Structure formats: C-alpha cells, structure tokens
Amino acid sequence: MGGRRGMNLSLFENPSPPKLPLRPYQEECLQAIRKAKEEGKNRLLVSLPTGGGKTVIFSRLPSHLEEKRKTLVLAHRDELIGQARRKFIASNPEMFVEIEQADHYSTPFAQAVIASVATLGPERAAKRRGRFWPEQYGIIITDECHHAAAKTYQNIYEHFGLPDRKDILHVGFTATPKRGDGAGLGGIYEEIVYHKDIGEMIDEGWLVEIKGRRVSTSTDLSRVRSSMGDFQENELAEAVNNDNRNALVVKSYLEFAEGKRCLVFAVDTAHTIALRDTFLAAGIPTAAVIGTTDVEKERPQIYADFAAGRIKVIVNCMVLTEGYDEPTVEAIIQARPTKSSLLYTQIIGRGLRLSPETGKTHCLVIDLVDNSTKNSVKTIPSLFGLPANLDLKGGEVRAAEKKIKAFIKEHPMSKTAVDPESLTDLDQLEIQSQEIDFFAPPKLSDEVLENSKLTWISRYGGWTMSCGAGREAKIEKDILGHYTVTIHDEGRLMVDQKEKSMGCAFQAADRYVREFWPDALNLLRQNAGWKSAPATDAQLNILRRMRIPFPANITKGAASLLIGQKIASRG
C-alpha cells in the first residue's frame, strides 16, 4: 500500500507489470473525455456496467491527457482502493502511486493518490484534507460516483474548490444505468460524456449472456416501507428472513444452479448467516461475507477457496456489490429485493465478466420474487425495459428483449404492445398474434396524463410514441436528472434535445410531434375522435393489398396504425 506517515513504500517496490491493453470502447471513452475537456467542460460522468473496465480507463487518464499535475482518486471501500492502485501502477509503471487511508499517509512525492473517502471526507478530517494543495492537482476521479452527493464527498470537493474551479478536471465513474437512479448527481456533473449499457456490452462480446429464472415466494412485502428510494432494511430483513423462504433459496440453487459458483445477496447480517447455515445444512460448501469479516486474512481466503471451487456459494450483504471482480462466478441468486436499478445492476454485474479459463458462456440470475402489490421490485426483465413479471424460464434476456420488440413492431395492436406489463410468458406472443384486440385503449401512466394530451406509452424505462413509417418519439431520463427528447422521422434523427424537467420534456416533445407530423395528430391525441369512426374504403383496400388481417368493424385509427407499422417493418 502507500506509505505510513513519513514513509513512501512505493519508492521501494519498483513494480514493472506490462501496460494494460485497452479495448476499443475504452479508447473511445478516453477520446470523449479529452474532447469534452478541450470544449471547456470539466465535470464529466462516465457510465459503464460492472466488468467494463472503468478502473483501467481512469488509470490511463493522466497520460492520455498529458496532465503533469497530480491525480487524486476517491474510493470508499478497501477493495476499490487496492484495485485502483494496482491498475494505476500497471498503466503507469513510472508513476509514484500512493494511498491515503487511515494510518497510511501519502507523501509529497506522490504523483497519484488513491484516497479513502472515509478518511478524507468527515468533518473531523479538515486538517488532513489541508495536507492536499488544490493547485497541485489537475485531475480528480471519483470511483463509484453514485455516492458523490453524500456529505463526505462534498467536503472533499469543497476543499478543492469544486465545482467552481475550472482548472481541475473532475470525472466520475459509475455502473449506474443511464436511465437509472442518480438523485443529486446533476449538481455535481454537467454531462454524461460516455455511456455503454449492459446490452451493448453483451452484444459486442465484452460481457457474457444473462439467463434468467423467476422463483415466486409466499412472502408479503406490501407492508414494508420505503426510504431513500428503496426498502427500509430492517423491515425488509424481518419480512424475508424466514425458514420457508431461506429453504426456497437453497432449493432454487439445487434445481437450477447445482455445482455452479454462486453469489447470494442477502438483506442484512442475520439474513446472511441464516442463509449460509441453510446452505451448509444441505451439504453445499458455503461461506458468508459480512461487513466485519476480516479484510486482511479471512476475506482473501474465502475468495481464494471460491475461485478454486472448494467453496461453491458465498452469501453476503452489501459487501460484494462493489470491488469484487471474480470472473468465474456462474450464478447469482437475488434474495435481497430492491427497487434500485443501480443496486440491482451492481449485483448482477458480479457474474457478467468473461472467464476464458473456464469457458463460461453465460451467468444465470435467479430472482426471488415476493408478493408486492404497491412496490416495483427490480428483476432481470425490468432492468432491460421488459415486463417485470416476465418469466424467462432459463432463457437469455437479450433474446427475449429482441423477440418482444420485433413482435410489438409487427403487431402494434396486440395486448403486449398496448399493455407491455401484461406479458408474463413469451409463449403468450404466439397466442396474441392470432387474437389482436383492435379496440384495446393504450394504458397511459400518471406522468403522461399530467403532462401531455398525446398518447405516450411507458416503455423501456421512459416514454415512447410511434405512428409508423419510421416515425418515433422518445423521452428518457438520465442519471443526472436530465430528460432527453429524441424524434426520428423515416429513420432519420430530427431532434436530440435535453430538458431539465419532465414537464418541459413533454412540452418540447409534443411541440415537435405537432410540427413534424401534423397529419398524424388525430391518431395520436388521447381523446381523438377516430377511435369510434369506421375505416375508409381506401384504408380497407390498402389493408387487403398488404394482406393485413382486420375485423369487419375496424376503426380509422386502428387501420392507420396497422398500415404505418407494416410500412415501418419493411424497413
């Protein structure tokens, strides 16, 4: 590690590992950061999923930007601090890289300092922060920056004069999905400079495929209250930590993942220990990792035994969500219900790394799904913008996503297109293709009813509206709290605009729709009269020529939508 007070251990280490190679998208990310910096932007955010190599990217920043001043990396966990230092040394063998944490003090010789937020951030640490002269630093990197709104981080930023100081580049890295949680980040970062989601990384071969299993329980979460966007931990633990549910977790492992290296995510310490004991009672080699598990000896031994296959299951609570990079993980059991897309993404990310040595092709994610009428719990399908109650039955989530999108495009009047959340089984698509409800009104969310007079459908984490022929409008919220409005006409991008509020986004999107598609307004209005008017003879003739099946009493609107979608599906 770095030096203790008055000692710089890195001066004596002389590490000389080979420089870490960059993947193409990592090069793109570095170029995007350089370009934004040259444009005068200095508060940048990078969103990459777990396994995307964020640490490799930011360890290259000083040399890529030719920054001669010092670099400060802020991290909040022991595993992240050690990992960041190792990657910095591998990327910059000539650089003195030191640690600032607890009784380890960086020295004036340090060119890069990996600092613990728990050490530098508290109010009582003002004197220790004073050892860092802001004018000596050119880059500040915040790892896992979804925590950056916390007071401990803000104390450090204020010491360095951020956000007002323009000669320091502040780059935050997070695995938060672009459309995920991120309250408070809009005041810290000005732009998402680079983003790549899990789906893209899987398609490009940088992460393994995800297969999903849904296991329903009898546990009731309807009385569990929420706080800060997720379940209250103590009430959640009380609800889920029971013998029947814990036994179901073990049964699910034996049925779907027996023999696989598996991580199980629990709610709290008591839940972790109870699950570990239930696994052990079933004869499955299992260990538990909790916050008090010794970092220096016990954790490394558990991790080594797991990697070697001597332990098959590790149960943990909020320990392995960050900084644990074992590529041989083959299965994840999500026994800790969450409403947070960030937390869920971090959990499943533990199993998505490539493992050429073992030939791993996919990671199996088993969702324990409890009874929850008023709470929207994250599952594998919902993370990909699919119906939350969809049972993949062990199938690949990306294949399901593509199949559903293609089906909606081909069958715009189907129940799945009108009410996506109604789909619970992919086998229903075949039935729906034969039983189209031409009069089913689209279900509109409260946000749409409050902000627009047009028919916006909630889908894929935002809102979308289509009237065929390559005409599509979208509104999406990103992790900075900004809303992006995009309009495509005949497949061409016509509008790509950011708005600071939901209301402004709907107003802007509605304005563009009226401007670009005045001929479609009767189709798109929520209360349009076409819903009850019969289709014209011309429409009926077109439907017949296109060999589109339709009922005798089809409306103008239904005919228009079918014709437009058929044209769009032809490309």
C-alpha positions as CSV (number, residue, x, y, z in Angstrom):
1,M,0.0,0.0,0.0
2,G,1.1,3.6,0.2
3,G,3.4,4.9,2.9
4,R,2.7,5.3,6.6
5,R,3.4,8.8,8.0
6,G,6.8,9.8,6.7
7,M,7.3,6.7,4.6
8,N,6.7,6.1,0.9
9,L,6.6,2.3,0.3
10,S,6.1,2.7,-3.4
11,L,9.6,4.1,-3.7
12,F,10.9,0.6,-2.8
13,E,8.5,-1.6,-4.8
14,N,9.8,-1.0,-8.3
15,P,6.7,-2.6,-10.0
16,S,7.1,-3.3,-13.7
17,P,4.0,-5.1,-14.9
18,P,3.1,-4.8,-18.6
19,K,0.9,-1.9,-19.5
20,L,-2.8,-2.9,-19.6
21,P,-4.2,-3.1,-23.1
22,L,-7.3,-1.0,-24.0
23,R,-10.4,-2.3,-25.5
24,P,-11.8,-0.2,-28.4
25,Y,-14.6,1.3,-26.3
26,Q,-12.1,2.2,-23.6
27,E,-10.2,4.2,-26.2
28,E,-13.4,5.8,-27.3
29,C,-14.2,6.8,-23.7
30,L,-10.7,8.4,-23.3
31,Q,-11.2,10.3,-26.5
32,A,-14.6,11.5,-25.4
33,I,-13.2,12.8,-22.1
34,R,-10.4,14.6,-24.0
35,K,-12.8,16.2,-26.4
36,A,-15.1,17.4,-23.6
37,K,-12.1,18.9,-21.8
38,E,-11.0,20.7,-24.9
39,E,-14.5,22.2,-25.1
40,G,-14.1,23.6,-21.7
41,K,-16.2,21.1,-19.8
42,N,-14.6,19.9,-16.5
43,R,-17.4,18.0,-14.7
44,L,-17.9,14.7,-16.6
45,L,-19.6,11.4,-15.9
46,V,-18.8,8.0,-17.4
47,S,-21.4,5.3,-17.2
48,L,-20.2,1.7,-17.8
49,P,-21.5,-1.5,-16.4
50,T,-19.6,-3.7,-14.0
51,G,-17.0,-5.6,-15.9
52,G,-16.5,-2.7,-18.3
53,G,-13.0,-1.8,-17.0
54,K,-13.7,1.6,-15.5
55,T,-10.5,1.4,-13.4
56,V,-8.4,0.7,-16.5
57,I,-9.8,3.7,-18.2
58,F,-9.3,6.2,-15.4
59,S,-5.8,4.9,-14.7
60,R,-4.9,5.9,-18.2
61,L,-6.3,9.5,-17.9
62,P,-3.2,11.3,-16.7
63,S,-1.0,10.0,-19.6
64,H,-3.8,10.3,-22.2
65,L,-4.5,14.0,-21.2
66,E,-0.7,14.7,-20.7
67,E,-1.5,16.1,-17.3
68,K,1.6,17.0,-15.4
69,R,-0.1,17.8,-12.2
70,K,-1.1,15.2,-9.6
71,T,-4.2,13.0,-9.8
72,L,-6.5,12.2,-6.9
73,V,-8.7,9.1,-7.0
74,L,-11.5,8.9,-4.4
75,A,-12.9,5.5,-3.4
76,H,-14.9,4.4,-0.5
77,R,-14.0,0.7,0.0
78,D,-10.8,-1.2,0.8
79,E,-11.2,-3.4,-2.2
80,L,-11.7,-0.5,-4.5
81,I,-8.7,1.4,-3.1
82,G,-6.4,-1.6,-3.6
83,Q,-7.8,-2.3,-7.0
84,A,-7.3,1.2,-8.2
85,R,-3.7,1.4,-7.0
86,R,-2.8,-1.9,-8.8
87,K,-4.4,-0.7,-12.1
88,F,-2.7,2.7,-11.8
89,I,0.7,1.0,-11.3
90,A,0.1,-1.3,-14.2
91,S,-0.9,1.5,-16.5
92,N,1.8,3.9,-15.3
93,P,4.9,1.9,-14.1
94,E,6.9,5.1,-13.9
95,M,4.5,6.9,-11.6
96,F,4.6,7.0,-7.8
97,V,1.2,5.8,-6.7
98,E,0.4,6.1,-3.0
99,I,-2.6,5.5,-0.7
100,E,-4.2,7.9,1.7
101,Q,-6.2,5.8,4.2
102,A,-6.4,5.6,8.0
103,D,-2.7,5.4,9.2
104,H,-1.3,5.4,5.6
105,Y,-0.3,8.9,4.6
106,S,0.7,9.9,1.1
107,T,4.0,11.8,0.7
108,P,4.8,15.0,-1.3
109,F,6.5,12.6,-3.9
110,A,3.2,11.0,-4.9
111,Q,2.1,11.7,-8.4
112,A,-1.2,9.9,-8.0
113,V,-3.0,9.4,-4.7
114,I,-5.7,6.8,-4.1
115,A,-7.7,8.2,-1.2
116,S,-10.3,6.8,1.1
117,V,-13.4,8.9,1.3
118,A,-14.0,7.7,4.9
119,T,-10.5,9.1,5.7
120,L,-10.6,12.4,3.9
121,G,-14.3,13.2,3.9
122,P,-15.6,13.5,7.5
123,E,-15.9,17.0,9.1
124,R,-13.2,16.0,11.6
125,A,-10.8,15.4,8.8
126,A,-10.4,19.0,7.8
127,K,-6.8,19.2,9.0
128,R,-5.9,16.1,7.0
129,R,-7.6,17.5,3.9
130,G,-5.4,20.6,4.4
131,R,-2.3,18.5,3.5
132,F,-3.6,18.4,-0.1
133,W,-2.9,21.7,-2.0
134,P,-5.6,22.1,-4.7
135,E,-3.3,23.9,-7.1
136,Q,-1.1,20.8,-7.3
137,Y,-3.9,18.7,-8.7
138,G,-5.1,18.6,-12.3
139,I,-7.5,15.6,-12.2
140,I,-9.9,14.3,-9.6
141,I,-11.5,10.9,-10.2
142,T,-14.5,9.7,-8.2
143,D,-14.9,5.9,-8.4
144,E,-18.5,4.6,-7.9
145,C,-19.6,8.3,-8.1
146,H,-23.3,7.5,-7.5
147,H,-22.3,8.2,-3.9
148,A,-20.9,11.6,-4.7
149,A,-23.9,13.6,-3.3
150,A,-23.0,12.4,0.2
151,K,-21.6,15.0,2.6
152,T,-18.2,13.2,3.0
153,Y,-17.7,13.6,-0.8
154,Q,-18.9,17.2,-0.8
155,N,-16.4,18.1,1.9
156,I,-13.6,16.9,-0.3
157,Y,-14.9,18.7,-3.4
158,E,-15.3,21.9,-1.5
159,H,-11.7,21.7,-0.3
160,F,-10.5,21.5,-3.9
161,G,-12.8,24.4,-5.0
162,L,-15.3,22.2,-6.9
163,P,-17.4,22.8,-8.9
164,D,-16.3,26.4,-9.4
165,R,-12.7,25.7,-10.1
166,K,-12.3,25.2,-13.8
167,D,-8.6,24.1,-14.0
168,I,-9.3,20.8,-12.3
169,L,-11.0,18.1,-14.3
170,H,-13.4,16.1,-12.2
171,V,-14.5,12.7,-13.8
172,G,-17.0,10.4,-12.1
173,F,-17.3,6.7,-13.0
174,T,-20.3,4.6,-12.2
175,A,-22.1,1.4,-13.2
176,T,-25.5,3.2,-12.8
177,P,-27.6,2.6,-15.9
178,K,-28.0,5.7,-18.0
179,R,-31.8,5.7,-17.2
180,G,-31.3,4.5,-13.6
181,D,-31.2,6.1,-10.2
182,G,-29.0,9.1,-9.6
183,A,-30.6,11.7,-7.5
184,G,-28.3,14.6,-6.8
185,L,-25.7,13.9,-9.5
186,G,-27.0,16.7,-11.7
187,G,-25.4,19.3,-9.4
188,I,-22.1,17.6,-9.5
189,Y,-21.6,16.6,-13.1
190,E,-22.6,18.6,-16.2
191,E,-22.6,15.9,-18.8
192,I,-22.6,12.1,-19.4
193,V,-19.6,12.1,-21.6
194,Y,-19.6,8.4,-22.3
195,H,-22.1,5.6,-21.8
196,K,-22.4,1.9,-22.7
197,D,-25.1,-0.3,-21.3
198,I,-25.1,-4.0,-20.4
199,G,-27.0,-5.0,-23.6
200,E,-24.4,-3.4,-25.8
201,M,-21.5,-5.0,-23.9
202,I,-23.1,-8.4,-24.2
203,D,-23.8,-8.0,-27.9
204,E,-20.2,-6.9,-28.5
205,G,-18.8,-9.9,-26.6
206,W,-17.3,-7.9,-23.6
207,L,-19.7,-9.5,-21.1
208,V,-21.4,-12.9,-21.0
209,E,-25.0,-13.5,-21.8
210,I,-27.6,-13.4,-19.0
211,K,-30.1,-16.2,-18.4
212,G,-33.0,-15.7,-16.0
213,R,-35.1,-17.7,-13.6
214,R,-38.0,-16.4,-11.6
215,V,-38.9,-18.1,-8.3
216,S,-42.1,-16.9,-6.7
217,T,-42.4,-16.9,-2.9
218,S,-45.3,-16.5,-0.4
219,T,-43.5,-13.7,1.4
220,D,-45.5,-10.5,1.6
221,L,-43.7,-7.1,1.1
222,S,-46.8,-4.9,0.9
223,R,-46.3,-3.7,4.4
224,V,-42.5,-3.0,4.1
225,R,-42.0,0.8,4.0
226,S,-39.5,2.6,1.7
227,S,-36.8,5.2,2.4
228,M,-34.4,6.9,0.0
229,G,-35.9,5.1,-3.0
230,D,-35.6,1.5,-1.6
231,F,-37.0,-0.7,1.1
232,Q,-36.2,0.0,4.7
233,E,-33.6,-2.5,5.5
234,N,-34.8,-3.6,9.0
235,E,-38.4,-4.1,7.8
236,L,-37.2,-5.9,4.7
237,A,-35.0,-8.2,6.7
238,E,-37.8,-9.0,9.1
239,A,-40.1,-9.9,6.1
240,V,-37.7,-12.1,4.1
241,N,-35.6,-13.8,6.7
242,N,-37.8,-16.8,7.5
243,D,-37.2,-20.6,7.3
244,N,-39.5,-21.2,4.3
245,R,-38.1,-18.5,2.1
246,N,-34.5,-19.4,3.0
247,A,-35.2,-23.1,2.2
248,L,-36.6,-21.9,-1.1
249,V,-33.3,-20.1,-1.9
250,V,-31.4,-23.3,-1.4
251,K,-33.9,-25.4,-3.3
252,S,-33.6,-22.9,-6.2
253,Y,-29.8,-23.3,-6.2
254,L,-30.1,-27.1,-6.3
255,E,-32.7,-27.1,-9.0
256,F,-31.2,-24.5,-11.4
257,A,-27.5,-24.0,-10.5
258,E,-26.2,-27.0,-8.6
259,G,-22.4,-27.2,-8.7
260,K,-22.0,-23.7,-10.1
261,R,-20.0,-21.0,-8.3
262,C,-22.8,-18.8,-7.0
263,L,-23.1,-15.5,-5.1
264,V,-26.2,-15.0,-3.0
265,F,-27.2,-11.5,-2.0
266,A,-29.0,-11.1,1.4
267,V,-30.5,-8.2,3.3
268,D,-28.5,-7.9,6.5
269,T,-26.1,-9.8,8.7
270,A,-28.7,-12.1,10.3
271,H,-30.2,-12.9,6.9
272,T,-26.7,-13.7,5.6
273,I,-25.8,-16.1,8.4
274,A,-29.3,-17.8,8.3
275,L,-28.9,-18.4,4.5
276,R,-25.3,-19.7,4.9
277,D,-26.4,-22.1,7.6
278,T,-29.3,-23.3,5.4
279,F,-26.9,-24.0,2.5
280,L,-24.5,-25.8,4.8
281,A,-27.3,-27.9,6.2
282,A,-28.0,-29.1,2.6
283,G,-24.4,-30.2,2.3
284,I,-23.3,-27.3,0.0
285,P,-19.8,-25.8,0.7
286,T,-20.8,-22.2,1.6
287,A,-19.2,-19.2,3.3
288,A,-20.6,-15.8,4.5
289,V,-19.0,-12.4,4.0
290,I,-20.3,-9.6,6.1
291,G,-19.0,-6.1,7.0
292,T,-17.0,-7.4,9.9
293,T,-15.3,-10.3,8.0
294,D,-11.6,-9.7,8.3
295,V,-10.3,-7.8,5.2
296,E,-6.6,-8.8,5.6
297,K,-6.9,-12.6,6.0
298,E,-10.4,-14.1,6.2
299,R,-11.9,-12.5,3.1
300,P,-8.9,-13.3,0.8
301,Q,-9.0,-16.9,2.0
302,I,-12.8,-17.2,1.2
303,Y,-12.3,-15.6,-2.2
304,A,-9.4,-18.0,-3.0
305,D,-11.4,-21.0,-1.9
306,F,-14.4,-19.9,-4.0
307,A,-12.2,-19.3,-7.1
308,A,-10.6,-22.8,-6.7
309,G,-14.1,-24.4,-6.4
310,R,-13.6,-25.5,-2.8
311,I,-16.5,-23.2,-1.8
312,K,-19.5,-23.2,-4.1
313,V,-21.6,-20.4,-2.6
314,I,-20.8,-17.1,-1.0
315,V,-23.6,-15.4,0.8
316,N,-23.1,-11.7,1.5
317,C,-25.0,-8.5,2.4
318,M,-23.8,-5.3,0.7
319,V,-20.1,-6.3,0.6
320,L,-19.7,-7.9,-2.9
321,T,-21.8,-5.2,-4.7
322,E,-18.6,-3.2,-5.4
323,G,-14.9,-4.1,-5.9
324,Y,-15.3,-7.9,-6.2
325,D,-14.1,-9.0,-9.7
326,E,-14.0,-12.8,-9.6
327,P,-14.6,-13.8,-13.3
328,T,-15.6,-17.5,-12.5
329,V,-18.9,-16.5,-10.9
330,E,-21.6,-18.5,-12.8
331,A,-24.8,-17.8,-11.0
332,I,-26.4,-15.0,-8.9
333,I,-29.3,-15.5,-6.5
334,Q,-31.0,-12.2,-5.7
335,A,-32.5,-13.0,-2.3
336,R,-32.5,-9.3,-1.4
337,P,-35.5,-7.5,-3.0
338,T,-34.6,-3.9,-4.2
339,K,-36.3,-1.1,-6.1
340,S,-32.9,0.4,-7.0
341,S,-31.8,-0.2,-10.6
342,L,-28.3,0.8,-9.5
343,L,-28.1,-1.8,-6.7
344,Y,-29.6,-4.4,-8.9
345,T,-27.1,-3.7,-11.8
346,Q,-24.2,-3.9,-9.4
347,I,-25.5,-7.3,-8.1
348,I,-25.9,-9.0,-11.4
349,G,-22.7,-7.4,-12.7
350,R,-20.7,-9.6,-10.4
351,G,-21.4,-12.6,-12.7
352,L,-21.0,-11.0,-16.1
353,R,-17.2,-10.9,-16.5
354,L,-15.6,-13.0,-19.2
355,S,-13.8,-16.1,-18.0
356,P,-11.8,-17.6,-20.8
357,E,-10.1,-20.0,-18.4
358,T,-13.3,-21.7,-17.5
359,G,-15.2,-21.2,-20.8
360,K,-18.1,-19.5,-19.1
361,T,-20.8,-18.6,-21.7
362,H,-23.5,-17.1,-19.5
363,C,-24.5,-16.1,-16.0
364,L,-27.7,-17.5,-14.5
365,V,-29.6,-14.9,-12.4
366,I,-32.3,-16.3,-10.1
367,D,-34.8,-13.7,-8.9
368,L,-36.7,-14.5,-5.7
369,V,-40.0,-12.6,-6.3
370,D,-42.2,-11.9,-3.4
371,N,-45.8,-10.7,-3.2
372,S,-45.6,-6.9,-3.7
373,T,-48.7,-5.0,-4.9
374,K,-47.5,-1.5,-4.2
375,N,-43.7,-1.8,-4.7
376,S,-42.0,-2.0,-8.0
377,V,-39.2,-4.5,-7.4
378,K,-36.3,-4.9,-9.9
379,T,-35.9,-8.1,-11.8
380,I,-33.8,-9.1,-14.8
381,P,-36.5,-8.4,-17.3
382,S,-37.4,-5.0,-15.8
383,L,-33.7,-4.0,-15.9
384,F,-33.8,-4.4,-19.7
385,G,-37.1,-2.5,-20.1
386,L,-39.2,-5.7,-20.3
387,P,-42.3,-6.6,-18.3
388,A,-41.3,-7.0,-14.7
389,N,-43.3,-10.2,-14.3
390,L,-41.9,-11.9,-17.4
391,D,-40.7,-15.4,-16.6
392,L,-37.7,-16.1,-18.8
393,K,-37.7,-19.8,-17.8
394,G,-33.9,-20.0,-18.1
395,G,-33.8,-18.2,-21.4
396,E,-31.5,-15.4,-22.5
397,V,-32.7,-11.9,-21.6
398,R,-31.3,-10.3,-24.7
399,A,-33.0,-12.8,-27.0
400,A,-36.3,-12.2,-25.2
401,E,-35.8,-8.4,-25.5
402,K,-35.3,-8.6,-29.2
403,K,-38.2,-11.0,-29.7
404,I,-40.6,-8.7,-27.8
405,K,-39.5,-5.6,-29.6
406,A,-39.9,-7.3,-33.0
407,F,-43.3,-8.6,-32.0
408,I,-44.5,-5.2,-31.0
409,K,-43.3,-3.7,-34.2
410,E,-45.1,-6.4,-36.2
411,H,-48.3,-6.4,-34.0
412,P,-48.8,-2.8,-32.8
413,M,-52.4,-3.5,-31.7
414,S,-51.6,-6.6,-29.6
415,K,-52.1,-6.6,-25.9
416,T,-48.3,-6.7,-25.3
417,A,-47.9,-3.5,-27.4
418,V,-50.8,-1.7,-25.7
419,D,-50.1,-3.0,-22.2
420,P,-46.5,-4.4,-22.0
421,E,-46.6,-5.2,-18.3
422,S,-49.4,-7.8,-19.0
423,L,-46.8,-10.2,-20.6
424,T,-45.7,-12.9,-18.2
425,D,-44.6,-15.6,-20.6
426,L,-43.0,-15.5,-24.1
427,D,-45.4,-18.2,-25.2
428,Q,-48.2,-15.7,-25.0
429,L,-46.9,-13.9,-28.0
430,E,-48.0,-16.6,-30.4
431,I,-51.5,-16.5,-29.0
432,Q,-51.6,-12.7,-29.1
433,S,-50.6,-12.7,-32.7
434,Q,-53.8,-14.5,-33.5
435,E,-56.0,-12.6,-31.1
436,I,-55.4,-8.9,-31.7
437,D,-57.7,-6.6,-29.7
438,F,-58.3,-3.8,-32.2
439,F,-60.2,-1.7,-29.6
440,A,-57.9,-2.0,-26.7
441,P,-57.0,1.5,-25.5
442,P,-53.4,2.1,-24.6
443,K,-52.7,2.4,-20.9
444,L,-51.3,5.8,-20.1
445,S,-49.2,6.5,-17.0
446,D,-50.0,9.2,-14.5
447,E,-46.9,11.2,-15.8
448,V,-48.4,11.2,-19.3
449,L,-51.9,12.2,-18.2
450,E,-50.4,15.1,-16.1
451,N,-48.1,16.4,-18.8
452,S,-49.5,15.7,-22.3
453,K,-52.6,15.4,-24.4
454,L,-50.9,12.9,-26.7
455,T,-50.7,9.1,-26.4
456,W,-47.3,8.4,-24.9
457,I,-46.7,4.7,-23.9
458,S,-44.4,3.8,-20.9
459,R,-41.8,1.5,-22.3
460,Y,-38.0,0.8,-21.9
461,G,-37.6,3.0,-18.9
462,G,-39.1,6.1,-20.5
463,W,-42.0,7.0,-22.8
464,T,-42.4,6.4,-26.5
465,M,-44.8,7.3,-29.3
466,S,-44.9,5.9,-32.8
467,C,-47.2,6.4,-35.8
468,G,-45.4,4.1,-38.3
469,A,-43.2,4.8,-41.3
470,G,-40.1,5.2,-39.2
471,R,-41.7,7.9,-37.1
472,E,-40.9,7.5,-33.4
473,A,-40.6,9.9,-30.5
474,K,-38.9,9.1,-27.1
475,I,-38.5,10.8,-23.7
476,E,-35.8,9.3,-21.4
477,K,-34.5,10.4,-18.0
478,D,-30.8,10.0,-17.4
479,I,-28.9,9.7,-14.1
480,L,-28.1,13.4,-14.0
481,G,-31.9,14.1,-13.8
482,H,-32.0,15.4,-17.3
483,Y,-34.6,14.4,-19.8
484,T,-33.6,13.6,-23.4
485,V,-36.2,14.1,-26.2
486,T,-35.4,12.3,-29.5
487,I,-37.5,12.4,-32.7
488,H,-36.9,10.0,-35.6
489,D,-38.7,10.6,-38.9
490,E,-38.4,8.0,-41.6
491,G,-35.5,6.6,-39.6
492,R,-33.6,10.0,-39.6
493,L,-32.8,11.6,-36.3
494,M,-34.5,15.0,-36.3
495,V,-34.3,16.1,-32.7
496,D,-31.9,15.2,-29.8
497,Q,-32.6,17.7,-27.1
498,K,-32.1,17.8,-23.3
499,E,-34.6,19.3,-20.9
500,K,-34.2,19.9,-17.2
501,S,-37.7,18.8,-16.1
502,M,-40.3,16.2,-17.1
503,G,-42.9,18.8,-17.8
504,C,-40.5,20.7,-20.2
505,A,-39.6,17.4,-21.9
506,F,-43.2,16.5,-22.6
507,Q,-43.9,20.1,-23.8
508,A,-40.9,20.1,-26.2
509,A,-41.7,16.6,-27.5
510,D,-45.4,17.4,-28.1
511,R,-44.3,20.6,-29.9
512,Y,-42.0,18.7,-32.3
513,V,-44.6,16.0,-32.9
514,R,-47.2,18.6,-33.9
515,E,-44.5,20.3,-36.1
516,F,-43.2,17.2,-37.9
517,W,-46.4,15.0,-38.0
518,P,-49.5,17.3,-38.3
519,D,-51.2,14.6,-40.4
520,A,-50.9,12.1,-37.5
521,L,-52.3,14.2,-34.7
522,N,-55.8,12.7,-34.9
523,L,-54.2,9.4,-34.4
524,L,-52.0,10.5,-31.5
525,R,-54.4,12.5,-29.4
526,Q,-55.6,10.8,-26.3
527,N,-59.2,11.8,-26.9
528,A,-59.2,11.6,-30.7
529,G,-62.5,11.0,-32.4
530,W,-61.0,8.5,-34.8
531,K,-61.3,5.8,-32.2
532,S,-65.0,5.3,-33.0
533,A,-65.1,6.3,-36.7
534,P,-65.1,3.4,-39.2
535,A,-62.1,2.9,-41.5
536,T,-62.4,4.4,-45.0
537,D,-62.7,2.4,-48.2
538,A,-59.2,3.5,-49.2
539,Q,-57.8,2.2,-45.9
540,L,-59.6,-1.1,-46.3
541,N,-58.2,-1.5,-49.8
542,I,-54.6,-0.9,-48.6
543,L,-55.1,-3.4,-45.8
544,R,-56.2,-6.0,-48.3
545,R,-53.3,-5.3,-50.7
546,M,-50.9,-5.6,-47.8
547,R,-52.5,-8.8,-46.7
548,I,-53.0,-7.5,-43.2
549,P,-55.8,-9.3,-41.3
550,F,-58.5,-7.0,-39.8
551,P,-62.0,-7.3,-38.4
552,A,-65.1,-6.0,-40.3
553,N,-65.6,-3.1,-37.8
554,I,-62.0,-1.8,-37.8
555,T,-61.7,1.9,-37.0
556,K,-59.8,4.6,-38.8
557,G,-57.2,4.8,-36.1
558,A,-56.6,1.1,-35.9
559,A,-56.3,0.9,-39.7
560,S,-53.8,3.8,-39.8
561,L,-51.7,2.3,-37.1
562,L,-51.6,-1.1,-38.8
563,I,-50.7,0.3,-42.2
564,G,-48.0,2.6,-40.7
565,Q,-46.4,-0.2,-38.7
566,K,-46.4,-2.5,-41.7
567,I,-44.6,0.1,-43.8
568,A,-42.1,0.7,-41.0
569,S,-41.5,-3.1,-40.6
570,R,-40.5,-3.3,-44.2
571,G,-37.6,-1.0,-43.4
